[in-house]
């Protein structure tokens, strides 16, 4: 086994293609990074909750005195079950899965604000 020096890795890194916003046309990284991680806004989440007629805790199947760890755990379990990409495993249509996942996201956003996270 041979040892590689820093110059070997620098040569490999120099050959690697880099993202160039001027050529790719996707804009500056700072412009799209925020939207990539953006979740549903609080106002939209409140609207979804009001239209659904259930409280965020009812949607996630939690008690009134739940902890933040319980909220995260319940959200992750339900999100894996009703995510639109996994709808075939549960026999849901794409529209049903999308609506259910939107309700889950709204409940999480509202509870996230309530717990101050």
PyMOL commands that set and color helices and strands:
alter all, ss='L'
color gray80, all
select helices_A, chain A and resi 6-15+21-24+29-36+42-52+56-60+68-82+84-90+94-115
alter helices_A, ss='H'
color red, helices_A
deselect
rebuild
show_as cartoon
